[in-house]
Structures are given as structure tokens and as C-alpha cells.
């Protein structure tokens, strides 16, 4: 069980670093808002984070 938790944490940190290197500070803010919204089951915060991420992805493509 602890091994799975460590692996998930490592993947989350890796994904966060990838987002920050590619999309900067707004990417991190969006990722944090999305993850907080999911954990708190707050659709407004999660939706704002998701919309920001989609806008950043659409802008780079």
C-alpha cells in the first residue's frame, strides 16, 4: 500500500513539473485548482481549473 501511494505521489509531482515547464505559472494554478476541486468535490473550483487548462492547451496547439 505505501508503495502505491509513493508511486502516485511521484506521478503527480512529475505531471506538475511537466505542466509548469510547458505552461508556466498559469498551468500550475489551473492544475492546483482542478485537483483541489476534485478533492473537495467542488465543481466550481474544479471547473475553473479545467477551463484554464483547456485554454492553455488550445493556445499552444
Beta strands, then each sheet from edge to edge (+ up, - down):
end
